[in-house]
């Protein structure tokens, strides 16, 4: 059976609400090879300072961004904007087109309760969604 997004048109328009940047204790921003370094370079920080201030490791050893105030991404500024937008990780660039969200209508609608941009705006071309999914899969592999 085809994934949900292949059978139905998906609409998405980011409203810059910042809700996708809330970690709420159960969400993490995972970093792929080179992503932490790109962020560190953008910020112009030493490796040790950047690592202490902005990175965490999960029990499994996986590298993630540290959680900031109110369980929000540490790089979400007071206006709800991403302060590292040009160097943001793949996970952020591909949201909400993640395999676990576009595979079923139930998952897509559940995420819509969290993200006000889902089911709004123009139809997202399936090729755009496929490209995001491919990038996510390649990073995992």
N, C-alpha and C positions, 0 to 999 in steps of 0.2 A: 504494500500500500504506500502511496506517495505521502510525503510530509504535508502537513496542513497548508503551508505557504504555496505549495505547487498546485493545490486544488482551489485555493481561494485567494483573492487579492488582499494584500495587507496594506494598510494605510498607516503612515507615521509622519509626524511633524514635531520635532523637538520644541518644547516650550521653554526650555532652559530653567525648569523648576528646581533642578538639583536633586530630586528624589532618588534618581538612579545612583547618586553619589552617597547616599546614606548607607552605612554598613549594618547598622542595627545588630551588631554582634554576630551575625550569621553570614554576612556577605564580605568577601575580600576582593581586592583588586590584585590579581595575580600578575606577575611580571615575567615576561619571556626574556630570552637572551638578548642583551643589549638595551632593553627598555629602561632599566634603572640607570644605566650609564648615560643614556640620552637625556633623561630628566636631570640627572646630576650636572651634566654639562650645561643644560639650559639655565640652571640655577647658579652655576659658577661656584659650586661648593667643593670642598675637599672630599675625597672618597670616605674618609673616616667620619667626618661630621655628617655627611649625607646619610651614611649607613645608620649611624646612631639616632639621628633625628627623624628619618623618613621611612625606614624599612623595618620590617619584622619578618621572622621566619616562623612558619607553623611547625607543629610537632613533627610533621613528616619531612621537614626541611625545605618546604616550598617557600619561595620568596614572595612577599606581598607588601603592598604599601601599608604604612602604619595608619591607624585610625586616629582621626583628630577629635576635636570637640564634638560633643553630642553625637558620637558614633557616626560622623560624616567623614568623607575622604579628607585626608590631611591637606589636600591641595584645593579644596573648595573654599573660595574666599567668602568674606562677609556678605557680599552681594549675590552669593549663590553661583558664582562663575568659576570655571576651572582656571587656576592660575598657571597651569602647565599645558594648556590646550594644545599647542603645536607639538608637544612631546608626549601627549597622553598615551597610555598603553593601548594595545590592540583591543583588549577587553572593553575599554571605554569607547574606542572608535567604532566598534561593531555593534554595540548595544542599539536596539533590542534584538538584533538578528543573530541570536545564539541558537545552537541546535536545540537546546532544551526549551526554548521559548517559541520557536516557529514550527516545531514538529507536530503540535496538536492544537486544536482550537481551545481546548480547556486551558492549556498552559498560556497561550496568547492572551486569553481573556483574564486569566488570573493576574498576569503581569500588567494588563490594562488597568486593573484596580490600583496598582502602585504607580503607574506611569500615565500621566494625563495626555501624553503625546501619541500613545497607541490608539489606533482607530480614528485618528484625526489627520487632516491634510490630504495630500495627494497619494495616489497609489504608488507604492514603491515597486519599481521594476523587479521581476523575479531574478534577473541577472545580477542586480545589486545585492540581493539577499544571498544568492549562490556564492558570490564573491566573498561576502562577509563570512559565510559558513566555511568556505574553503580556507580562508585565512585562520579562522579559529581552529580548524582541524589540523592544519599544518603546524601551528604553534604547539598544539598538544602532542603531536607526533614527534 
